Amino acid sequence: MKNLFSKGLVVSSVLLVLISCKKEESAASAIDTNKIKEEIQAKENEFADTYNSGVMKQIGYFADDAVTFPQNHEPVSGKSAIIEYLKAHIDTVARGRKIAFTTNEVFVSKDGEQVVELGSYTISDSTKNLINSGNYMTLFVKKDGKYYSLRDISTSDLPTE
């Protein structure tokens, strides 16, 4: 009788472990990386369209506690400070120039609450001649069902002068 009880306990334990593993697999497989990549690209497009308009305004891109690490500048902390920084430097890109961002890769956390984006950017003049290009990395966090940039940094492909 003890032997039968022990075998039943072992079989039940194994089944419980298998069921638990199956639940983890289905939660992980529920994350659609391609859909998230499209969502992040849409955020980058919205950011570029706003910046290219020459009128920097509050957009749903940065988290309230975001930090950006601009090229050749100290880090800028907080959404409001980042928007002010962008307004002050908008002439470096806008005025007949267009910036475009391309989401190359996304690395999504198992729960889908964080995304690391690796992307590239180009800046072209009104005749579509390339003025600058580079790469960036952004950490997005999900709040209220939407992704927001929490940290970002970029580098130029141009050599320093």
C-alpha positions in Angstrom: 0.0 0.0 0.0 2.8 2.4 0.9 4.5 1.6 -2.4 1.4 2.3 -4.4 0.9 5.6 -2.5 4.6 6.6 -3.2 4.2 5.8 -6.9 1.0 7.9 -7.0 2.8 10.8 -5.3 5.7 10.6 -7.7 3.4 10.5 -10.8 1.3 13.4 -9.5 4.5 15.4 -8.9 5.8 14.8 -12.4 2.4 15.7 -13.9 2.4 18.9 -11.9 5.8 19.9 -13.1 4.9 19.1 -16.7 1.8 21.2 -16.4 3.7 24.1 -14.9 6.3 24.0 -17.7 3.5 24.0 -20.3 2.0 27.1 -18.8 5.4 28.9 -18.9 5.8 27.9 -22.6 2.4 29.2 -23.6 2.9 32.5 -21.8 6.2 33.0 -23.6 4.8 32.0 -26.9 1.9 34.5 -26.5 4.4 37.4 -27.1 4.4 38.3 -30.8 7.8 39.8 -31.4 6.9 40.9 -34.9 3.9 42.8 -33.7 6.0 44.5 -31.0 8.6 45.4 -33.6 5.9 47.0 -35.7 4.6 48.9 -32.7 8.1 50.2 -31.8 8.6 51.2 -35.5 5.3 53.1 -35.4 6.6 55.0 -32.3 9.8 55.8 -34.2 7.9 57.0 -37.2 5.7 59.3 -35.0 8.8 60.7 -33.4 10.5 61.4 -36.7 7.3 63.0 -38.2 7.0 65.3 -35.2 10.7 66.2 -35.3 10.7 66.7 -39.0 7.7 69.1 -38.7 10.0 71.5 -36.9 7.6 71.9 -34.1 8.7 69.8 -31.1 5.8 69.0 -28.8 4.9 66.5 -26.2 4.4 63.1 -27.8 3.8 59.7 -26.4 7.4 58.6 -26.8 9.3 59.2 -23.6 8.5 57.9 -20.1 8.2 60.6 -17.4 11.5 59.4 -15.9 13.3 58.9 -19.2 17.0 59.6 -19.7 18.5 60.2 -23.1 22.2 60.2 -23.8 22.6 62.6 -26.8 25.8 62.7 -28.9 28.4 65.1 -27.6 26.3 66.2 -24.6 25.7 65.2 -21.0 22.6 63.0 -20.3 19.2 64.7 -20.2 16.8 63.4 -17.5 13.0 63.6 -17.5 10.5 63.8 -20.3 10.1 67.6 -19.9 13.8 68.3 -20.0 14.2 66.0 -23.0 11.5 67.8 -24.9 13.2 71.2 -24.0 16.5 69.8 -25.2 15.0 68.7 -28.5 13.3 72.1 -29.0 16.6 73.8 -28.4 18.5 71.6 -30.9 15.8 71.1 -33.5 17.7 73.3 -36.0 20.4 70.7 -36.2 18.0 68.3 -37.9 14.9 70.2 -39.1 14.7 73.1 -41.6 14.7 71.2 -44.8 16.3 68.1 -43.4 14.5 64.8 -42.6 15.4 62.2 -40.0 14.2 58.7 -40.3 14.5 55.8 -37.9 14.6 52.1 -38.7 13.9 49.4 -36.1 16.4 46.7 -36.9 16.0 44.3 -34.0 13.9 44.1 -30.8 14.7 42.0 -27.8 11.5 41.5 -25.8 11.5 40.4 -22.1 9.6 37.2 -21.3 6.6 39.1 -19.9 6.6 41.7 -22.8 7.0 44.6 -20.3 10.4 45.7 -21.6 11.9 45.9 -25.1 15.4 46.7 -26.2 15.4 48.2 -29.7 18.5 48.3 -31.9 18.0 50.7 -34.8 19.6 53.0 -37.3 18.9 56.5 -38.4 19.5 58.7 -41.4 19.4 62.5 -41.8 18.9 63.7 -45.4 18.6 67.1 -46.9 15.7 68.3 -49.1 17.3 66.7 -52.2 17.6 63.4 -50.2 21.4 63.6 -50.0 22.7 61.8 -46.9 24.0 64.2 -44.3 24.4 61.9 -41.3 23.6 58.4 -40.3 24.1 56.3 -37.2 22.8 53.7 -34.8 20.9 53.8 -31.5 19.7 51.6 -28.7 16.5 52.3 -26.8 15.0 50.6 -23.7 11.2 50.7 -23.8 9.0 49.9 -20.8 5.3 49.2 -21.0 2.9 51.4 -19.0 -0.8 51.3 -19.3 -0.6 49.0 -22.3 1.8 51.3 -24.3 5.6 51.3 -24.7 7.6 54.4 -23.7 11.3 55.1 -24.1 13.0 54.9 -20.7 16.6 55.1 -21.9 18.2 55.8 -25.2 21.6 56.5 -26.7 22.8 57.1 -30.2 26.1 57.2 -32.2 26.9 58.7 -35.5 28.7 56.8 -38.3 30.6 60.0 -39.2 34.1 60.3 -38.0 34.8 62.9 -35.4 36.5 66.0 -36.8 
